[in-house]
Amino acid sequence: MATTIIKPANREEWLEHRKQGIGSSEVSSILGLNPYQTPYQLWRRKKEMDPPLVQNMPMRLGHLLEDAVSTLWSEETGREIIKSSAGDWIAFNTEKPFLRASPDRTFWLPDQKKNNDNKGILECKTTQMTVDPDEIPPNWFIQLQYLLGVSETETGSLAWLSMGRTFGFKDVVLVPDFYKWMQDEVERFWVDNIIGNKEPEAITASDVLIKYAQHTEGKLIEVGEEIAVAYSELKSVRQELSILEDKKEKLEDRIKMAFEDAEAISYSGEKLATWKTAKDREKIDTKTLSKDLPEVAKKYTIITPGSRIFLIK
């Protein structure tokens, strides 16, 4: 299978090209191994039922720090980053164009001729986690395997900067059988769910809240034994937590009694706890505002939809 390379004129054009297929950062969601997004949530975004992810500060910093991470990796390994690989570009499978990948960087394989057959893919990460090279996050591994498979490359490497202080990397090779399985799952999702409009099942409570933000008045569902057992266990856990919460409050009160007007307490020279006064803050007195200036209060009053409240009977 051949791979086609697209180099968009700008990031907006690159984002439009991404909509035409499944990118490497989306595959772990399809496989149910993305801790931040379920298959149902991905489907809604791909179908433009929900707005696209807004680039927050960690995401923006991750993009900006790719240069730093790739430089650290190059210095650590002695391998040469291909300068032209920086920037937003897309590789897609010519036969199955919904298979799309945008590597962070590519590098020349050492001791080999510099040509398209002798390149590797580098995926750069910034994280607040402590990463063990022998137990890299599954979604990272999935992402690099997909990048390698789509671009028909055998060698790759993951590089990460943890908490801005610790650098690490892990070389990874393409696992053909694993990639074939991923490719089949991605194709199924694209054909059945994206093209065929088949809605994925809700697999988390967050999915249920997105799908059913409001309850249906009077509706009652008879559940099976599995849910009944979970209900009994939850009641037991809540009783245990209630006992612990009561114990926690009593212990906190006992310790607070020792403070008097002090900022902190210590034992044998070691500071144990602090109890400080929070800074004053300004707050609008909505009750008085509504009484004195009802028209103004009404103008700036909005109605927000009520959220579903979970109660155990």
N, C-alpha and C positions, 0 to 999 in steps of 0.2 A: 504494500500500500504506500502511496506517495503522500508527502506532506507539503502543504502550501503555506508560504509565509506572507503575512500581511503587515505592512508598516503604516498604520494610520497617521494622518497629518497632525492630529492632536488627541488629547485624552478623551474628549467628547466623542470623537469618531471611534476611538478604541472601545469605549463603553457601549456604543451602538453595535459594534461587531460582537462583543461578548454576549449580547442578548440573543444572538443567532445560534447559540449552542450552550454546552455545559463546560464551564471552566474548572480548572484544577482545584480551586478553593471551594467549589460546590459539591464535589464528588462525595466527600465524607458525610455531607448532609443526606444525600441519596442513600448511602449505606447505613444511615442511622448512627454514625460515629462522630458527628460534630456536636460538641457540648453546647454550642451556641445557636444551633438552628436545626429544626426537624425537617423531614421530607415535605411535610404539609406546608410549613412556613416557606421553604424554598419554592415550592410549587406556586404559592400565592404571589411571591415576588416575581417569578419568571412569567407568570400570567398577567403581571402588572395590576393585580388586585390590591396589592399593598405597595407603598412607595419603596423605591430602592433604598438600600442601606445608606445612611448618611455617614460620610467619612468623619469619624470622631478623632480626638487628639491621638490616642494610641495607634489608630490606623494610619493617620497622617505621618506620625513620627516613624512608624515602621517603614513606610514608603521612602521617607527622606533618609533614613539610616541604612538603606540598602547599600549605598556606596561605602559607608563605614564598615559594615559587616563583611562585605565582599573584599574590602582591602585587608581586614584582619585575617580573613580566610586565606587570601593569596600569600600574605606574609608568613602565615603559620605553615602552609603546605608547600610553598614554593611554586605553585601552579599559576599560570598566566590567565587572568580574566580577559575575555574578548571585549574590548572597549565598545565596539559597535552594538553589543548585546544590551547595553543599558538603555532604558526607555521603554515605552509601551509598544509592544508588538505582539502579534498573535500567530501561532502555528495551528493549522487545523488539518484533520485527516481529509484528503481529497475525496475519498469514496464515502466517508461518513462525516460530513462537514460540521455536524453538531458536536463532534469531539474536538474541543478547542483548548489550547494551552498558551499561557503567557509566562515563560520562564523569567525569573528575576535577572539572572545572568547566565552566560555560557562561558566555558573555559576550554583551553586547549589541553588535550591529553598529553602528559609529559612524554618526551622521547619518541614522539610520532610526528609525521608530517602534518602541517597545519592545513587541513581541508575539512569538508563537511562531515566526513566519516570519522573524524578523530576529535569530536567535541564532547564535552560533558555539560550537565546542567547543574547550576548552583541555585538553591532556594535559600533565601535569607530571612531570618526571623529575629524579632525583638520581643522579649517576654519578661514578665515578672516572676516566672516560675524558675525553680532550680531544675535543670534538665540533666538527666543521666544519659550519656551517649548510648548506653546499652538498653535503655527503655525510653526511646523517643516517643512523643505523643502520637497515637495512632493516626490522627487527622493529618499530621505533618508527613508521616510515611506515605499515606494514601495520596496526598497531594503530589509528592515527588514521583511516586510510581506512575501516576497519571501523566505528569509532565514528560517523563521518559518515554512512556508508551506512545503517546500522541505524536511526539516529535521524532519517534523511531531512534531513540538514543539509549545506549546501554549503561552508561555510567553517570552518576550524579552525586551530589553532596548536599547535606543540610548544614547550615551554619547559623548560630544563634548568639545573641548578646542578651545575657540575663541580668535584669535590674541595673543595666548600664555599667556593670562592674566585671562580669564574668563572661568569657568567650568560650565557645565550644563548637565542635563540628563532628559530623558523622558521614562517612562515605557510604553510599547506597548504590546497589546495582539493580537493574530492572529484573523483576521476577515475572517472566512471561505468563505463567499460569494465573498468577494473581491479577495481572493487568487484564488478561482475557476475561476473567470473571467480572472485574470492575467495568470493563467495556460493555459487557452484556447487560449489567445492571443499569448503566447510564443509558444505553440504547432503549431498554425497556421503559425507563422513566421518561425519556424524550418522546418515544413513539406513543406510549399509552397515556401518560399524564400530561405532557405538554401539547403534543399534536392531537392526541385523542381526547383531551380535556377530562380525563379520569381523575377524580379528586383522591389524593392519597388519604389513608386512614389517619385519624388523630391518634398520636402515640404518647402525648403528654397532656397534663392538665392545662398547660399554656395553649396547646392546640385547641382544646375544647372551648376555652374562653374566647379564642379568636373566632372559632366557628359558630359558637353559640354564646354571644355576649349577654344575651337576655334569656331568662327562663320562659317556658310556656306555662301560663297560668293553668293550674289544675292538673297538669300532666304528671303521671306517675309511672315509673318504669320498674318492672319486676326484675331483680338481678339474680345471678346465680350464686352457688355456694362459695365460689372464690372471693367474690366481693363481700359476702356476708362474713367470711373468716377475716378478711382485711378490716372490716368494720369492728369486729370484736377485738382484734389486736390493737387497733387505733384507740378504742375506748380504754383499754388497759394501759397503753403507753401514756395517754393523756392523764390518767389517774396518777401514774408514777411521776410524771412531770409536775403535776399539781403539788404533790408532796414535796418534791425537790424545790419547787418555786417557793413554797411556804418556808422551807428550811433556809433557802438562800436569803429571803427577806429578813428573817430573824437574825441570821449571822451578820448581814449588812448593818442592821440596826445596832447590834451589839458592838460592832467595830466603830460605827459612827459616834457612839456615845463617848469614845475615847478622844475625839478630836477637840471638843470645846470650840474655840475660835481659831484653831491652828489650821494651816494650809496642808500639813502633811503629818504623818505619824511614822515612827521608825522603831526597829527592835534590834538591839545589839549593833547599832550604827547603820543598819540597812533600811532604806526607805521602803515601807510596806504599801502605803496608799496615800492618795491626795484627795482633798474634798474642797474644791475651789468654787468661788462664785462666778457664774458665767457673766460675760459682758452684757450690759444693757442693750436692748434692741428696740427699735421703733416698730410699732404695730398700729394699723388702722383700726379704730374702734367702730366696727361696722354697725353695731347696735345703735350707738349714738348718731352715726351718720344717717342711718335709715330713719331715725326719729326726727332729726333736725333738717335734713335735706333729702327727703324721700325721692324726689325726681332724679337727683344726681345719683343716689344709690341705685335706683332702678336702671339708669342708663348704663352703669358699669357692672351690672349683675348678669352673670351668664349661668345657664343651666348645663350641668355636666351629667352625662348618663350615669345612672347608678351601676355599681359593680355587683357581681354575683357574690353572695355571702354564704360560705360553707358552714353549716351547723350540724353537729352530731346530736341525735335525739336519744 
